[in-house]
Amino acid sequence: MTKSQTMLNGIQAGSSPANEVSAILQTMENLGIPEGNITPRVNLLPYGAWAALGRNVMKGQKACAKVTVFKAFSSTKKNKAGEMETKSGKAPRGCSLFHLSQTEKTAKK
């Protein structure tokens, strides 16, 4: 499985708070895409996910920027009691989303 396909699987399995979805819908409406045509994780995906589906974002298309919080894991270490312990945290990461109407099928070579 490629990195893009792994990312696509993670996107389709995730969930977003309602305030994030409403902000995305508003941004896409500002780009001229009606709210009724937008379904996050179905027809609104990042560039790499579209590539995994065999589509390219058309030249000149504007993205909807979104900040997502990802789980970030550090290495496993022994604590004072001698037990193994894994520390984890969260980190923000930017993401650019494109609608299906902003993409085209990749030409097969």
Biopython code that builds the backbone (N, CA, C, O; Angstrom):
import numpy as np
from Bio.PDB.StructureBuilder import StructureBuilder

atoms = [
    (1, "MET", "N", (0.850, -1.173, 0.000)),
    (1, "MET", "CA", (0.000, 0.000, 0.000)),
    (1, "MET", "C", (0.898, 1.240, 0.000)),
    (1, "MET", "O", (1.841, 1.330, 0.786)),
    (2, "THR", "N", (0.601, 2.183, -0.878)),
    (2, "THR", "CA", (1.414, 3.391, -0.980)),
    (2, "THR", "C", (1.055, 4.365, 0.147)),
    (2, "THR", "O", (0.048, 4.201, 0.836)),
    (3, "LYS", "N", (1.905, 5.378, 0.313)),
    (3, "LYS", "CA", (1.667, 6.391, 1.334)),
    (3, "LYS", "C", (0.337, 7.110, 1.084)),
    (3, "LYS", "O", (-0.408, 7.386, 2.024)),
    (4, "SER", "N", (0.045, 7.411, -0.177)),
    (4, "SER", "CA", (-1.210, 8.095, -0.517)),
    (4, "SER", "C", (-2.424, 7.233, -0.195)),
    (4, "SER", "O", (-3.433, 7.744, 0.292)),
    (5, "GLN", "N", (-2.338, 5.929, -0.462)),
    (5, "GLN", "CA", (-3.462, 5.038, -0.171)),
    (5, "GLN", "C", (-3.662, 4.902, 1.332)),
    (5, "GLN", "O", (-4.799, 4.836, 1.799)),
    (6, "THR", "N", (-2.566, 4.861, 2.101)),
    (6, "THR", "CA", (-2.658, 4.799, 3.556)),
    (6, "THR", "C", (-3.332, 6.050, 4.093)),
    (6, "THR", "O", (-4.181, 5.975, 4.982)),
    (7, "MET", "N", (-2.947, 7.218, 3.543)),
    (7, "MET", "CA", (-3.548, 8.477, 3.955)),
    (7, "MET", "C", (-5.035, 8.482, 3.629)),
    (7, "MET", "O", (-5.845, 8.916, 4.448)),
    (8, "LEU", "N", (-5.401, 8.006, 2.447)),
    (8, "LEU", "CA", (-6.807, 7.963, 2.041)),
    (8, "LEU", "C", (-7.621, 7.098, 2.993)),
    (8, "LEU", "O", (-8.723, 7.484, 3.382)),
    (9, "ASN", "N", (-7.100, 5.937, 3.374)),
    (9, "ASN", "CA", (-7.805, 5.060, 4.309)),
    (9, "ASN", "C", (-8.017, 5.746, 5.652)),
    (9, "ASN", "O", (-9.084, 5.622, 6.253)),
    (10, "GLY", "N", (-7.005, 6.471, 6.126)),
    (10, "GLY", "CA", (-7.121, 7.191, 7.391)),
    (10, "GLY", "C", (-8.145, 8.301, 7.327)),
    (10, "GLY", "O", (-8.882, 8.525, 8.288)),
    (11, "ILE", "N", (-8.200, 8.993, 6.212)),
    (11, "ILE", "CA", (-9.164, 10.090, 6.036)),
    (11, "ILE", "C", (-10.581, 9.545, 6.056)),
    (11, "ILE", "O", (-11.450, 10.102, 6.728)),
    (12, "GLN", "N", (-10.822, 8.474, 5.334)),
    (12, "GLN", "CA", (-12.168, 7.922, 5.226)),
    (12, "GLN", "C", (-12.645, 7.324, 6.541)),
    (12, "GLN", "O", (-13.851, 7.223, 6.766)),
    (13, "ALA", "N", (-11.720, 6.924, 7.419)),
    (13, "ALA", "CA", (-12.102, 6.317, 8.692)),
    (13, "ALA", "C", (-12.262, 7.346, 9.809)),
    (13, "ALA", "O", (-12.826, 7.022, 10.854)),
    (14, "GLY", "N", (-11.782, 8.576, 9.618)),
    (14, "GLY", "CA", (-11.775, 9.591, 10.666)),
    (14, "GLY", "C", (-13.109, 10.280, 10.850)),
    (14, "GLY", "O", (-14.093, 9.982, 10.174)),
    (15, "SER", "N", (-13.107, 11.222, 11.797)),
    (15, "SER", "CA", (-14.295, 12.036, 12.031)),
    (15, "SER", "C", (-13.854, 13.456, 12.326)),
    (15, "SER", "O", (-12.733, 13.678, 12.784)),
    (16, "SER", "N", (-14.728, 14.419, 12.068)),
    (16, "SER", "CA", (-14.426, 15.824, 12.301)),
    (16, "SER", "C", (-15.509, 16.446, 13.162)),
    (16, "SER", "O", (-16.686, 16.116, 13.020)),
    (17, "PRO", "N", (-15.113, 17.353, 14.063)),
    (17, "PRO", "CA", (-16.123, 18.085, 14.826)),
    (17, "PRO", "C", (-16.991, 18.928, 13.895)),
    (17, "PRO", "O", (-16.552, 19.321, 12.814)),
    (18, "ALA", "N", (-18.212, 19.200, 14.315)),
    (18, "ALA", "CA", (-19.163, 19.945, 13.482)),
    (18, "ALA", "C", (-18.652, 21.328, 13.114)),
    (18, "ALA", "O", (-18.926, 21.807, 12.013)),
    (19, "ASN", "N", (-17.901, 21.994, 14.023)),
    (19, "ASN", "CA", (-17.421, 23.335, 13.705)),
    (19, "ASN", "C", (-16.383, 23.305, 12.591)),
    (19, "ASN", "O", (-16.309, 24.250, 11.806)),
    (20, "GLU", "N", (-15.576, 22.242, 12.498)),
    (20, "GLU", "CA", (-14.619, 22.119, 11.404)),
    (20, "GLU", "C", (-15.345, 21.935, 10.081)),
    (20, "GLU", "O", (-14.982, 22.556, 9.082)),
    (21, "VAL", "N", (-16.357, 21.096, 10.066)),
    (21, "VAL", "CA", (-17.110, 20.832, 8.841)),
    (21, "VAL", "C", (-17.799, 22.102, 8.363)),
    (21, "VAL", "O", (-17.791, 22.385, 7.165)),
    (22, "SER", "N", (-18.394, 22.875, 9.264)),
    (22, "SER", "CA", (-19.079, 24.091, 8.847)),
    (22, "SER", "C", (-18.093, 25.114, 8.290)),
    (22, "SER", "O", (-18.428, 25.833, 7.349)),
    (23, "ALA", "N", (-16.887, 25.196, 8.847)),
    (23, "ALA", "CA", (-15.861, 26.113, 8.330)),
    (23, "ALA", "C", (-15.419, 25.685, 6.932)),
    (23, "ALA", "O", (-15.208, 26.528, 6.060)),
    (24, "ILE", "N", (-15.278, 24.377, 6.718)),
    (24, "ILE", "CA", (-14.892, 23.858, 5.409)),
    (24, "ILE", "C", (-15.991, 24.145, 4.384)),
    (24, "ILE", "O", (-15.702, 24.570, 3.266)),
    (25, "LEU", "N", (-17.236, 23.916, 4.758)),
    (25, "LEU", "CA", (-18.361, 24.175, 3.845)),
    (25, "LEU", "C", (-18.403, 25.641, 3.443)),
    (25, "LEU", "O", (-18.632, 25.959, 2.276)),
    (26, "GLN", "N", (-18.182, 26.543, 4.408)),
    (26, "GLN", "CA", (-18.197, 27.974, 4.110)),
    (26, "GLN", "C", (-17.064, 28.334, 3.143)),
    (26, "GLN", "O", (-17.281, 29.092, 2.198)),
    (27, "THR", "N", (-15.878, 27.806, 3.365)),
    (27, "THR", "CA", (-14.736, 28.093, 2.494)),
    (27, "THR", "C", (-14.991, 27.579, 1.083)),
    (27, "THR", "O", (-14.703, 28.279, 0.112)),
    (28, "MET", "N", (-15.524, 26.374, 0.954)),
    (28, "MET", "CA", (-15.786, 25.811, -0.370)),
    (28, "MET", "C", (-16.888, 26.599, -1.082)),
    (28, "MET", "O", (-16.832, 26.761, -2.301)),
    (29, "GLU", "N", (-17.885, 27.087, -0.349)),
    (29, "GLU", "CA", (-18.913, 27.933, -0.954)),
    (29, "GLU", "C", (-18.293, 29.220, -1.487)),
    (29, "GLU", "O", (-18.685, 29.708, -2.547)),
    (30, "ASN", "N", (-17.320, 29.775, -0.751)),
    (30, "ASN", "CA", (-16.623, 30.975, -1.211)),
    (30, "ASN", "C", (-15.835, 30.704, -2.493)),
    (30, "ASN", "O", (-15.584, 31.626, -3.269)),
    (31, "LEU", "N", (-15.444, 29.456, -2.719)),
    (31, "LEU", "CA", (-14.735, 29.070, -3.940)),
    (31, "LEU", "C", (-15.709, 28.742, -5.076)),
    (31, "LEU", "O", (-15.279, 28.413, -6.182)),
    (32, "GLY", "N", (-17.018, 28.828, -4.811)),
    (32, "GLY", "CA", (-18.018, 28.617, -5.848)),
    (32, "GLY", "C", (-18.588, 27.214, -5.918)),
    (32, "GLY", "O", (-19.237, 26.862, -6.903)),
    (33, "ILE", "N", (-18.360, 26.404, -4.892)),
    (33, "ILE", "CA", (-18.900, 25.037, -4.870)),
    (33, "ILE", "C", (-20.071, 25.015, -3.884)),
    (33, "ILE", "O", (-19.862, 25.264, -2.697)),
    (34, "PRO", "N", (-21.295, 24.724, -4.336)),
    (34, "PRO", "CA", (-22.466, 24.738, -3.458)),
    (34, "PRO", "C", (-22.370, 23.707, -2.330)),
    (34, "PRO", "O", (-21.794, 22.634, -2.506)),
    (35, "GLU", "N", (-22.939, 24.047, -1.176)),
    (35, "GLU", "CA", (-22.883, 23.178, 0.001)),
    (35, "GLU", "C", (-23.479, 21.800, -0.270)),
    (35, "GLU", "O", (-22.984, 20.802, 0.253)),
    (36, "GLY", "N", (-24.518, 21.733, -1.068)),
    (36, "GLY", "CA", (-25.162, 20.451, -1.366)),
    (36, "GLY", "C", (-24.271, 19.484, -2.130)),
    (36, "GLY", "O", (-24.532, 18.281, -2.140)),
    (37, "ASN", "N", (-23.229, 19.989, -2.767)),
    (37, "ASN", "CA", (-22.309, 19.141, -3.540)),
    (37, "ASN", "C", (-21.086, 18.714, -2.746)),
    (37, "ASN", "O", (-20.188, 18.083, -3.302)),
    (38, "ILE", "N", (-21.027, 19.042, -1.451)),
    (38, "ILE", "CA", (-19.839, 18.769, -0.648)),
    (38, "ILE", "C", (-20.131, 17.686, 0.373)),
    (38, "ILE", "O", (-21.043, 17.816, 1.190)),
    (39, "THR", "N", (-19.350, 16.615, 0.322)),
    (39, "THR", "CA", (-19.415, 15.546, 1.307)),
    (39, "THR", "C", (-17.984, 15.244, 1.749)),
    (39, "THR", "O", (-17.261, 14.545, 1.039)),
    (40, "PRO", "N", (-17.551, 15.764, 2.924)),
    (40, "PRO", "CA", (-16.186, 15.501, 3.375)),
    (40, "PRO", "C", (-15.871, 14.010, 3.420)),
    (40, "PRO", "O", (-16.730, 13.195, 3.757)),
    (41, "ARG", "N", (-14.647, 13.665, 3.081)),
    (41, "ARG", "CA", (-14.116, 12.295, 3.023)),
    (41, "ARG", "C", (-14.701, 11.462, 1.883)),
    (41, "ARG", "O", (-14.385, 10.279, 1.755)),
    (42, "VAL", "N", (-15.546, 12.069, 1.058)),
    (42, "VAL", "CA", (-16.080, 11.374, -0.107)),
    (42, "VAL", "C", (-15.669, 12.123, -1.368)),
    (42, "VAL", "O", (-15.032, 11.552, -2.253)),
    (43, "ASN", "N", (-16.033, 13.398, -1.451)),
    (43, "ASN", "CA", (-15.657, 14.184, -2.625)),
    (43, "ASN", "C", (-14.869, 15.442, -2.253)),
    (43, "ASN", "O", (-14.749, 16.357, -3.068)),
    (44, "LEU", "N", (-14.339, 15.497, -1.050)),
    (44, "LEU", "CA", (-13.504, 16.601, -0.578)),
    (44, "LEU", "C", (-12.293, 15.985, 0.122)),
    (44, "LEU", "O", (-12.370, 15.590, 1.286)),
    (45, "LEU", "N", (-11.171, 15.908, -0.603)),
    (45, "LEU", "CA", (-9.993, 15.195, -0.126)),
    (45, "LEU", "C", (-8.711, 15.985, -0.390)),
    (45, "LEU", "O", (-8.711, 16.886, -1.228)),
    (46, "PRO", "N", (-7.613, 15.660, 0.314)),
    (46, "PRO", "CA", (-6.330, 16.300, 0.034)),
    (46, "PRO", "C", (-5.736, 15.820, -1.290)),
    (46, "PRO", "O", (-6.181, 14.826, -1.864)),
    (47, "TYR", "N", (-4.743, 16.534, -1.750)),
    (47, "TYR", "CA", (-4.091, 16.248, -3.029)),
    (47, "TYR", "C", (-3.624, 14.782, -3.121)),
    (47, "TYR", "O", (-3.893, 14.106, -4.113)),
    (48, "GLY", "N", (-2.936, 14.306, -2.101)),
    (48, "GLY", "CA", (-2.412, 12.936, -2.112)),
    (48, "GLY", "C", (-3.491, 11.865, -2.185)),
    (48, "GLY", "O", (-3.295, 10.813, -2.793)),
    (49, "ALA", "N", (-4.628, 12.143, -1.562)),
    (49, "ALA", "CA", (-5.734, 11.184, -1.611)),
    (49, "ALA", "C", (-6.312, 11.109, -3.021)),
    (49, "ALA", "O", (-6.662, 10.029, -3.497)),
    (50, "TRP", "N", (-6.413, 12.274, -3.697)),
    (50, "TRP", "CA", (-6.900, 12.255, -5.078)),
    (50, "TRP", "C", (-5.923, 11.485, -5.962)),
    (50, "TRP", "O", (-6.340, 10.757, -6.864)),
    (51, "ALA", "N", (-4.624, 11.643, -5.705)),
    (51, "ALA", "CA", (-3.624, 10.907, -6.482)),
    (51, "ALA", "C", (-3.796, 9.403, -6.286)),
    (51, "ALA", "O", (-3.658, 8.633, -7.236)),
    (52, "ALA", "N", (-4.097, 8.985, -5.056)),
    (52, "ALA", "CA", (-4.310, 7.564, -4.777)),
    (52, "ALA", "C", (-5.541, 7.026, -5.497)),
    (52, "ALA", "O", (-5.624, 5.833, -5.789)),
    (53, "LEU", "N", (-6.490, 7.902, -5.779)),
    (53, "LEU", "CA", (-7.711, 7.502, -6.490)),
    (53, "LEU", "C", (-7.579, 7.646, -8.002)),
    (53, "LEU", "O", (-8.548, 7.441, -8.734)),
    (54, "GLY", "N", (-6.364, 8.002, -8.479)),
    (54, "GLY", "CA", (-6.128, 8.112, -9.909)),
    (54, "GLY", "C", (-6.635, 9.409, -10.509)),
    (54, "GLY", "O", (-7.044, 9.443, -11.669)),
    (55, "ARG", "N", (-6.610, 10.489, -9.715)),
    (55, "ARG", "CA", (-7.068, 11.791, -10.185)),
    (55, "ARG", "C", (-6.007, 12.847, -9.909)),
    (55, "ARG", "O", (-5.229, 12.715, -8.965)),
    (56, "ASN", "N", (-5.971, 13.898, -10.732)),
    (56, "ASN", "CA", (-5.080, 15.041, -10.553)),
    (56, "ASN", "C", (-5.907, 16.284, -10.284)),
    (56, "ASN", "O", (-7.005, 16.439, -10.818)),
    (57, "VAL", "N", (-5.372, 17.167, -9.451)),
    (57, "VAL", "CA", (-6.016, 18.465, -9.250)),
    (57, "VAL", "C", (-5.671, 19.319, -10.463)),
    (57, "VAL", "O", (-4.507, 19.403, -10.854)),
    (58, "MET", "N", (-6.673, 19.950, -11.056)),
    (58, "MET", "CA", (-6.462, 20.757, -12.254)),
    (58, "MET", "C", (-5.645, 22.006, -11.926)),
    (58, "MET", "O", (-5.717, 22.544, -10.821)),
    (59, "LYS", "N", (-4.882, 22.443, -12.893)),
    (59, "LYS", "CA", (-4.021, 23.599, -12.740)),
    (59, "LYS", "C", (-4.850, 24.841, -12.394)),
    (59, "LYS", "O", (-5.894, 25.092, -12.997)),
    (60, "GLY", "N", (-4.366, 25.614, -11.412)),
    (60, "GLY", "CA", (-5.003, 26.863, -11.038)),
    (60, "GLY", "C", (-6.117, 26.750, -10.015)),
    (60, "GLY", "O", (-6.696, 27.767, -9.633)),
    (61, "GLN", "N", (-6.437, 25.544, -9.559)),
    (61, "GLN", "CA", (-7.517, 25.364, -8.589)),
    (61, "GLN", "C", (-7.068, 25.806, -7.192)),
    (61, "GLN", "O", (-5.928, 25.560, -6.799)),
    (62, "LYS", "N", (-7.948, 26.445, -6.459)),
    (62, "LYS", "CA", (-7.666, 26.919, -5.103)),
    (62, "LYS", "C", (-8.125, 25.869, -4.099)),
    (62, "LYS", "O", (-9.172, 25.244, -4.265)),
    (63, "ALA", "N", (-7.327, 25.690, -3.061)),
    (63, "ALA", "CA", (-7.628, 24.695, -2.036)),
    (63, "ALA", "C", (-8.326, 25.331, -0.848)),
    (63, "ALA", "O", (-8.246, 26.541, -0.631)),
    (64, "CYS", "N", (-9.002, 24.503, -0.093)),
    (64, "CYS", "CA", (-9.577, 24.884, 1.189)),
    (64, "CYS", "C", (-8.561, 24.434, 2.239)),
    (64, "CYS", "O", (-8.327, 23.237, 2.404)),
    (65, "ALA", "N", (-7.959, 25.389, 2.948)),
    (65, "ALA", "CA", (-6.947, 25.048, 3.951)),
    (65, "ALA", "C", (-7.616, 24.659, 5.262)),
    (65, "ALA", "O", (-8.590, 25.281, 5.685)),
    (66, "LYS", "N", (-7.085, 23.631, 5.893)),
    (66, "LYS", "CA", (-7.641, 23.134, 7.148)),
    (66, "LYS", "C", (-6.481, 22.725, 8.048)),
    (66, "LYS", "O", (-5.501, 22.152, 7.572)),
    (67, "VAL", "N", (-6.581, 23.010, 9.328)),
    (67, "VAL", "CA", (-5.572, 22.562, 10.283)),
    (67, "VAL", "C", (-6.159, 21.379, 11.033)),
    (67, "VAL", "O", (-7.261, 21.452, 11.575)),
    (68, "THR", "N", (-5.406, 20.290, 11.056)),
    (68, "THR", "CA", (-5.837, 19.062, 11.706)),
    (68, "THR", "C", (-4.862, 18.726, 12.822)),
    (68, "THR", "O", (-3.678, 19.048, 12.726)),
    (69, "VAL", "N", (-5.340, 18.088, 13.868)),
    (69, "VAL", "CA", (-4.471, 17.657, 14.959)),
    (69, "VAL", "C", (-4.218, 16.164, 14.807)),
    (69, "VAL", "O", (-5.151, 15.361, 14.772)),
    (70, "PHE", "N", (-2.940, 15.805, 14.716)),
    (70, "PHE", "CA", (-2.539, 14.415, 14.568)),
    (70, "PHE", "C", (-1.903, 13.910, 15.850)),
    (70, "PHE", "O", (-1.304, 14.686, 16.594)),
    (71, "LYS", "N", (-2.027, 12.630, 16.112)),
    (71, "LYS", "CA", (-1.324, 12.028, 17.240)),
    (71, "LYS", "C", (0.140, 11.883, 16.866)),
    (71, "LYS", "O", (0.469, 11.390, 15.787)),
    (72, "ALA", "N", (1.018, 12.316, 17.762)),
    (72, "ALA", "CA", (2.460, 12.198, 17.543)),
    (72, "ALA", "C", (3.031, 11.352, 18.682)),
    (72, "ALA", "O", (2.806, 11.654, 19.854)),
    (73, "PHE", "N", (3.755, 10.314, 18.344)),
    (73, "PHE", "CA", (4.280, 9.413, 19.362)),
    (73, "PHE", "C", (5.783, 9.581, 19.516)),
    (73, "PHE", "O", (6.502, 9.727, 18.528)),
    (74, "SER", "N", (6.250, 9.560, 20.746)),
    (74, "SER", "CA", (7.681, 9.598, 21.008)),
    (74, "SER", "C", (8.172, 8.181, 21.261)),
    (74, "SER", "O", (7.391, 7.229, 21.223)),
    (75, "SER", "N", (9.433, 8.048, 21.512)),
    (75, "SER", "CA", (9.990, 6.714, 21.719)),
    (75, "SER", "C", (9.575, 6.139, 23.069)),
    (75, "SER", "O", (9.178, 6.863, 23.982)),
    (76, "THR", "N", (9.678, 4.823, 23.166)),
    (76, "THR", "CA", (9.354, 4.129, 24.399)),
    (76, "THR", "C", (10.587, 4.138, 25.299)),
    (76, "THR", "O", (11.691, 3.823, 24.854)),
    (77, "LYS", "N", (10.390, 4.502, 26.569)),
    (77, "LYS", "CA", (11.497, 4.583, 27.526)),
    (77, "LYS", "C", (11.104, 3.909, 28.826)),
    (77, "LYS", "O", (9.923, 3.701, 29.104)),
    (78, "LYS", "N", (12.103, 3.573, 29.612)),
    (78, "LYS", "CA", (11.837, 3.021, 30.935)),
    (78, "LYS", "C", (11.603, 4.168, 31.911)),
    (78, "LYS", "O", (12.318, 5.170, 31.896)),
    (79, "ASN", "N", (10.585, 4.005, 32.762)),
    (79, "ASN", "CA", (10.347, 5.012, 33.792)),
    (79, "ASN", "C", (11.162, 4.677, 35.036)),
    (79, "ASN", "O", (11.931, 3.716, 35.033)),
    (80, "LYS", "N", (11.000, 5.464, 36.101)),
    (80, "LYS", "CA", (11.788, 5.275, 37.323)),
    (80, "LYS", "C", (11.560, 3.907, 37.958)),
    (80, "LYS", "O", (12.449, 3.376, 38.623)),
    (81, "ALA", "N", (10.387, 3.341, 37.761)),
    (81, "ALA", "CA", (10.064, 2.029, 38.325)),
    (81, "ALA", "C", (10.619, 0.897, 37.461)),
    (81, "ALA", "O", (10.486, -0.272, 37.821)),
    (82, "GLY", "N", (11.231, 1.224, 36.343)),
    (82, "GLY", "CA", (11.800, 0.215, 35.457)),
    (82, "GLY", "C", (10.827, -0.348, 34.438)),
    (82, "GLY", "O", (11.158, -1.283, 33.709)),
    (83, "GLU", "N", (9.627, 0.217, 34.383)),
    (83, "GLU", "CA", (8.616, -0.252, 33.427)),
    (83, "GLU", "C", (8.734, 0.531, 32.122)),
    (83, "GLU", "O", (9.106, 1.704, 32.119)),
    (84, "MET", "N", (8.412, -0.139, 31.010)),
    (84, "MET", "CA", (8.435, 0.522, 29.705)),
    (84, "MET", "C", (7.225, 1.443, 29.587)),
    (84, "MET", "O", (6.111, 1.076, 29.963)),
    (85, "GLU", "N", (7.458, 2.634, 29.064)),
    (85, "GLU", "CA", (6.406, 3.636, 28.975)),
    (85, "GLU", "C", (6.527, 4.380, 27.650)),
    (85, "GLU", "O", (7.619, 4.785, 27.253)),
    (86, "THR", "N", (5.404, 4.555, 26.974)),
    (86, "THR", "CA", (5.381, 5.299, 25.718)),
    (86, "THR", "C", (4.674, 6.619, 25.960)),
    (86, "THR", "O", (3.542, 6.653, 26.443)),
    (87, "LYS", "N", (5.348, 7.698, 25.621)),
    (87, "LYS", "CA", (4.745, 9.016, 25.757)),
    (87, "LYS", "C", (4.146, 9.404, 24.417)),
    (87, "LYS", "O", (4.733, 9.148, 23.366)),
    (88, "SER", "N", (2.986, 10.018, 24.460)),
    (88, "SER", "CA", (2.350, 10.454, 23.219)),
    (88, "SER", "C", (1.862, 11.882, 23.384)),
    (88, "SER", "O", (1.666, 12.367, 24.499)),
    (89, "GLY", "N", (1.674, 12.536, 22.268)),
    (89, "GLY", "CA", (1.188, 13.906, 22.270)),
    (89, "GLY", "C", (0.448, 14.189, 20.980)),
    (89, "GLY", "O", (0.249, 13.297, 20.155)),
    (90, "LYS", "N", (0.045, 15.427, 20.814)),
    (90, "LYS", "CA", (-0.664, 15.827, 19.600)),
    (90, "LYS", "C", (0.084, 16.976, 18.956)),
    (90, "LYS", "O", (0.716, 17.782, 19.639)),
    (91, "ALA", "N", (0.007, 17.047, 17.633)),
    (91, "ALA", "CA", (0.674, 18.103, 16.887)),
    (91, "ALA", "C", (-0.245, 18.615, 15.778)),
    (91, "ALA", "O", (-0.918, 17.818, 15.124)),
    (92, "PRO", "N", (-0.285, 19.936, 15.557)),
    (92, "PRO", "CA", (-1.112, 20.470, 14.469)),
    (92, "PRO", "C", (-0.418, 20.284, 13.124)),
    (92, "PRO", "O", (0.810, 20.299, 13.036)),
    (93, "ARG", "N", (-1.214, 20.112, 12.090)),
    (93, "ARG", "CA", (-0.668, 19.958, 10.743)),
    (93, "ARG", "C", (-1.664, 20.545, 9.746)),
    (93, "ARG", "O", (-2.869, 20.313, 9.848)),
    (94, "GLY", "N", (-1.157, 21.294, 8.801)),
    (94, "GLY", "CA", (-2.005, 21.894, 7.784)),
    (94, "GLY", "C", (-2.358, 20.897, 6.693)),
    (94, "GLY", "O", (-1.608, 19.958, 6.426)),
    (95, "CYS", "N", (-3.489, 21.109, 6.076)),
    (95, "CYS", "CA", (-3.974, 20.213, 5.037)),
    (95, "CYS", "C", (-4.762, 21.043, 4.019)),
    (95, "CYS", "O", (-5.562, 21.899, 4.398)),
    (96, "SER", "N", (-4.536, 20.791, 2.746)),
    (96, "SER", "CA", (-5.258, 21.490, 1.678)),
    (96, "SER", "C", (-6.246, 20.534, 1.033)),
    (96, "SER", "O", (-5.858, 19.488, 0.514)),
    (97, "LEU", "N", (-7.516, 20.892, 1.068)),
    (97, "LEU", "CA", (-8.573, 20.032, 0.540)),
    (97, "LEU", "C", (-9.057, 20.525, -0.820)),
    (97, "LEU", "O", (-9.168, 21.728, -1.060)),
    (98, "PHE", "N", (-9.342, 19.573, -1.703)),
    (98, "PHE", "CA", (-9.865, 19.873, -3.034)),
    (98, "PHE", "C", (-11.147, 19.087, -3.256)),
    (98, "PHE", "O", (-11.278, 17.954, -2.793)),
    (99, "HIS", "N", (-12.098, 19.695, -3.969)),
    (99, "HIS", "CA", (-13.373, 19.056, -4.295)),
    (99, "HIS", "C", (-13.214, 18.230, -5.576)),
    (99, "HIS", "O", (-12.341, 18.507, -6.398)),
    (100, "LEU", "N", (-14.051, 17.234, -5.732)),
    (100, "LEU", "CA", (-14.048, 16.373, -6.914)),
    (100, "LEU", "C", (-14.117, 17.191, -8.203)),
    (100, "LEU", "O", (-13.454, 16.855, -9.184)),
    (101, "SER", "N", (-14.908, 18.257, -8.208)),
    (101, "SER", "CA", (-15.055, 19.074, -9.416)),
    (101, "SER", "C", (-13.770, 19.822, -9.780)),
    (101, "SER", "O", (-13.661, 20.358, -10.883)),
    (102, "GLN", "N", (-12.797, 19.862, -8.863)),
    (102, "GLN", "CA", (-11.520, 20.520, -9.119)),
    (102, "GLN", "C", (-10.465, 19.535, -9.615)),
    (102, "GLN", "O", (-9.301, 19.900, -9.777)),
    (103, "THR", "N", (-10.868, 18.291, -9.856)),
    (103, "THR", "CA", (-9.929, 17.266, -10.280)),
    (103, "THR", "C", (-10.322, 16.690, -11.648)),
    (103, "THR", "O", (-11.430, 16.908, -12.139)),
    (104, "GLU", "N", (-9.377, 15.947, -12.245)),
    (104, "GLU", "CA", (-9.632, 15.247, -13.490)),
    (104, "GLU", "C", (-8.939, 13.891, -13.424)),
    (104, "GLU", "O", (-7.962, 13.724, -12.695)),
    (105, "LYS", "N", (-9.439, 12.937, -14.176)),
    (105, "LYS", "CA", (-8.828, 11.604, -14.186)),
    (105, "LYS", "C", (-7.417, 11.691, -14.736)),
    (105, "LYS", "O", (-7.149, 12.431, -15.683)),
    (106, "THR", "N", (-6.515, 10.924, -14.129)),
    (106, "THR", "CA", (-5.138, 10.872, -14.581)),
    (106, "THR", "C", (-5.073, 10.090, -15.883)),
    (106, "THR", "O", (-5.658, 9.014, -15.999)),
    (107, "ALA", "N", (-4.358, 10.635, -16.860)),
    (107, "ALA", "CA", (-4.192, 9.937, -18.138)),
    (107, "ALA", "C", (-3.274, 8.739, -17.922)),
    (107, "ALA", "O", (-2.197, 8.872, -17.341)),
    (108, "LYS", "N", (-3.704, 7.569, -18.390)),
    (108, "LYS", "CA", (-2.867, 6.369, -18.275)),
    (108, "LYS", "C", (-1.788, 6.392, -19.327)),
    (108, "LYS", "O", (-2.021, 6.752, -20.481)),
    (109, "LYS", "N", (-0.581, 5.993, -18.898)),
    (109, "LYS", "CA", (0.565, 6.006, -19.824)),
    (109, "LYS", "C", (0.781, 4.654, -20.440)),
    (109, "LYS", "O", (1.699, 4.480, -21.241)),
]
sb = StructureBuilder()
sb.init_structure("model")
sb.init_model(0)
sb.init_chain("A")
sb.init_seg("    ")
for serial, (resi, resn, name, xyz) in enumerate(atoms, 1):
    if name == "N":
        sb.init_residue(resn, " ", resi, " ")
    sb.init_atom(name, np.array(xyz, "f"), 0.0, 1.0, " ", f" {name:<3s}", serial, name[0])
structure = sb.get_structure()
